Amino acid sequence: MNDRLTHDERKVLPDYVYGLPERHEYPMPDAAHVRAAEAYFRYCPEELKPKLARAILEKAREYGVDVESPTVLSYAEH
């Protein structure tokens, strides 16, 4: 599976698969999307980075993904 979701696919995803559910941003329904969220982490608003970093790590554990970004790991500690 690639890391692109159509608008219709995104509409039916439950809130809990999003890194930022209140904004419906950074969907992570599978391992490919966890990697994409890690790759696009730099575009996240600064004040939301700790929340997104923790969500990425949570989903990474769920799907067996190794998070390699020192930036994501650092923000997860905030």
C-alpha positions as CSV (number, residue, x, y, z in Angstrom):
1,M,0.0,0.0,0.0
2,N,1.2,3.5,-0.7
3,D,1.0,6.4,1.7
4,R,-1.7,8.3,-0.2
5,L,-5.3,8.2,0.8
6,T,-8.1,9.6,-1.3
7,H,-10.5,12.1,0.1
8,D,-13.2,9.4,0.4
9,E,-10.8,7.0,2.2
10,R,-9.9,9.8,4.7
11,K,-13.6,10.6,5.4
12,V,-14.3,7.1,6.7
13,L,-11.2,6.8,8.9
14,P,-12.0,6.9,12.6
15,D,-10.5,9.7,14.6
16,Y,-8.1,7.5,16.6
17,V,-6.0,6.7,13.5
18,Y,-5.0,10.4,13.1
19,G,-1.9,11.8,14.7
20,L,-3.9,15.0,15.2
21,P,-7.5,13.8,15.4
22,E,-9.0,17.2,16.1
23,R,-7.6,18.5,12.8
24,H,-7.9,15.2,10.8
25,E,-4.2,15.4,9.9
26,Y,-1.5,12.8,9.8
27,P,-3.6,9.6,9.3
28,M,-1.8,6.4,10.3
29,P,-4.0,3.5,9.5
30,D,-1.0,1.3,8.7
31,A,2.8,1.1,8.7
32,A,3.3,3.0,5.5
33,H,1.3,5.9,6.9
34,V,3.3,5.9,10.1
35,R,6.5,6.3,8.0
36,A,4.8,9.1,6.0
37,A,3.8,10.9,9.2
38,E,7.4,10.7,10.4
39,A,8.6,12.0,7.1
40,Y,6.1,15.0,7.1
41,F,6.6,15.7,10.8
42,R,8.5,18.9,10.0
43,Y,5.4,20.5,8.5
44,C,3.4,20.1,11.8
45,P,2.8,23.4,13.7
46,E,5.4,23.8,16.4
47,E,2.9,23.7,19.3
48,L,1.4,20.4,18.1
49,K,4.7,18.6,17.5
50,P,4.9,16.9,21.0
51,K,1.4,15.5,20.6
52,L,2.1,14.3,17.0
53,A,5.5,12.8,18.0
54,R,3.8,10.7,20.8
55,A,1.1,9.6,18.4
56,I,3.7,8.5,15.8
57,L,5.6,6.5,18.4
58,E,2.3,4.9,19.6
59,K,1.3,3.9,16.1
60,A,4.9,2.8,15.3
61,R,4.8,0.3,18.2
62,E,1.4,-0.9,17.1
63,Y,2.6,-1.6,13.5
64,G,6.2,-2.6,14.3
65,V,7.8,0.4,12.7
66,D,11.2,1.7,13.9
67,V,11.1,5.5,14.3
68,E,14.5,6.8,13.3
69,S,14.0,10.5,13.3
70,P,15.9,12.1,16.2
71,T,13.5,15.1,15.9
72,V,10.4,13.0,16.4
73,L,12.0,11.1,19.3
74,S,13.1,14.4,20.9
75,Y,9.6,16.0,20.7
76,A,8.0,12.8,22.1
77,E,9.9,13.5,25.4
78,H,8.3,17.0,25.8
